[in-house]
Amino acid sequence: MVSQKELSDFLPGGSDYTAMSGSPVEAGVPLASEADLVEALKTVYDPEIPVDIFELGLIYSYDINQEGSVEVKMSLTAPGCPVAGEMPKMVADAVASVKGFGEVTVQLVWDPPWTKERMTEAAKLALDMW
């Protein structure tokens, strides 16, 4: 029996691609906030789309724990995206660069699939996708 392959099967790490960055927050350094996290996420763009990944609705969830470590679950507009193997690392590095965040883990997920309904109104306006 031949198994059916999906595009996500060809990504580094398969369909469950995870990237990590950062190191524990040093003692005495105040932890960064949720607003700081969102600001960091908004600095990352898909090179082919002039809207940041947060406004595109590619960030599915995030969690900042009590030690300042951050976990992010994100998707892409399509599994065949040319930067699929790079985007989670770009996100992890952007968040880890913020003083007050520690170790950052970004997991690329495909369920539920991304749709344009996840985009903010500003992103839809910028991309003329009503």
C-alpha positions as CSV (number, residue, x, y, z in Angstrom):
1,M,0.0,0.0,0.0
2,V,1.4,3.4,-1.0
3,S,0.9,6.2,1.6
4,Q,-0.5,9.6,0.5
5,K,2.0,12.4,0.9
6,E,1.1,16.0,1.7
7,L,3.1,19.1,1.1
8,S,3.8,19.5,4.8
9,D,5.6,16.1,4.7
10,F,8.4,17.8,2.8
11,L,9.1,20.5,5.4
12,P,12.1,20.2,7.7
13,G,10.9,18.2,10.6
14,G,7.8,17.1,8.7
15,S,4.4,18.5,9.5
16,D,5.4,19.3,13.1
17,Y,8.2,21.8,12.6
18,T,9.4,23.5,15.7
19,A,12.1,26.3,16.0
20,M,13.8,27.5,19.2
21,S,15.8,30.5,20.2
22,G,16.9,32.5,23.2
23,S,18.1,31.6,26.7
24,P,16.7,31.9,30.2
25,V,15.9,35.4,31.4
26,E,18.8,36.7,33.7
27,A,18.0,37.2,37.3
28,G,16.8,40.7,38.0
29,V,15.6,41.4,34.5
30,P,11.9,42.3,34.4
31,L,9.8,40.0,32.2
32,A,8.5,41.4,29.0
33,S,4.7,41.8,28.5
34,E,2.1,40.4,26.1
35,A,2.2,43.8,24.3
36,D,6.0,43.4,23.8
37,L,5.3,39.9,22.4
38,V,2.8,41.2,19.9
39,E,5.1,44.1,18.9
40,A,7.9,41.6,18.2
41,L,5.6,39.3,16.2
42,K,4.6,42.4,14.1
43,T,8.2,42.8,13.0
44,V,8.1,39.5,11.0
45,Y,6.9,39.6,7.4
46,D,6.5,36.9,4.8
47,P,8.9,38.1,2.1
48,E,6.1,37.9,-0.5
49,I,3.4,39.6,1.5
50,P,3.6,43.3,2.6
51,V,1.7,42.6,5.9
52,D,3.1,41.3,9.1
53,I,2.4,37.7,10.3
54,F,0.3,38.9,13.3
55,E,-2.1,41.0,11.1
56,L,-2.2,38.1,8.6
57,G,-3.6,35.9,11.3
58,L,-0.7,33.4,11.1
59,I,-0.3,33.4,14.9
60,Y,-2.7,30.9,16.3
61,S,-1.7,31.1,20.0
62,Y,1.0,32.2,22.3
63,D,1.9,31.7,26.0
64,I,4.3,33.5,28.2
65,N,5.2,31.5,31.3
66,Q,6.3,32.8,34.7
67,E,10.0,32.5,33.9
68,G,9.6,34.5,30.6
69,S,9.8,31.6,28.2
70,V,7.4,31.9,25.3
71,E,5.6,29.3,23.2
72,V,4.0,30.3,19.9
73,K,1.9,28.2,17.6
74,M,1.7,29.6,14.1
75,S,0.7,28.6,10.6
76,L,1.4,29.7,7.1
77,T,-0.9,30.8,4.3
78,A,-0.1,27.5,2.5
79,P,2.1,24.4,3.3
80,G,4.0,25.0,0.0
81,C,5.1,28.5,1.1
82,P,8.7,29.0,0.0
83,V,9.8,30.2,3.5
84,A,8.0,27.4,5.4
85,G,11.2,26.0,6.8
86,E,12.6,29.5,7.8
87,M,9.6,31.4,9.1
88,P,9.3,29.7,12.6
89,K,13.0,30.5,13.2
90,M,12.5,34.1,12.1
91,V,9.6,34.3,14.6
92,A,11.6,32.7,17.4
93,D,14.6,35.0,16.8
94,A,12.4,38.1,16.7
95,V,10.7,37.3,20.1
96,A,13.9,36.1,21.7
97,S,15.5,39.5,20.8
98,V,13.2,41.3,23.2
99,K,14.8,41.9,26.6
100,G,12.7,40.1,29.2
101,F,11.8,37.1,27.1
102,G,13.7,33.8,27.7
103,E,13.6,30.7,25.7
104,V,11.3,30.8,22.7
105,T,9.7,27.8,21.0
106,V,7.7,28.3,17.8
107,Q,5.7,25.4,16.5
108,L,4.4,25.4,12.9
109,V,0.9,23.8,12.8
110,W,-1.5,23.1,10.0
111,D,-4.7,22.5,11.9
112,P,-6.9,24.3,11.4
113,P,-5.8,25.4,8.0
114,W,-5.2,29.2,7.6
115,T,-8.0,31.1,5.7
116,K,-8.2,34.8,4.9
117,E,-10.9,35.1,7.6
118,R,-8.1,35.1,10.2
119,M,-6.7,38.4,8.8
120,T,-7.4,41.7,10.5
121,E,-9.4,44.3,8.8
122,A,-6.2,46.3,8.3
123,A,-4.5,43.4,6.5
124,K,-7.5,42.8,4.3
125,L,-7.5,46.4,3.4
126,A,-3.7,46.5,2.7
127,L,-4.0,43.4,0.5
128,D,-7.4,44.3,-1.1
129,M,-8.8,41.0,0.1
130,W,-12.4,41.6,1.0
